[in-house]
Amino acid sequence: MEHFQSEQDYRRACRLIPGGVNSPVRAFASVGGKPPFIDHADGAHIWDVDGNDYLDLVCSWGPMILGHRPPMVVAAIAAQLEKGT
């Protein structure tokens, strides 16, 4: 698995955020390696900025129990947006 863009993003993040990540859960320093930087998600899958596909078994520790972008949630959001922001 290659992390070319993720490595660049991680170096930049380390200059801006302590540890380069916004959560100690994602702090890779204690286990070695560099974290992937996620670009997008759909259903049970997430993709990093390098195009690697991961199966998201963590579900954001619970809040993503329906997966990423579940159609019924996207439809409900779209309906509310029609009413205004």
Helices and strands as residue ranges (DSSP letters): H 4-16, G 18-20, G 24-26, G 28-30, E 38-42, E 45-48, E 53-55, G 59-61, H 71-82
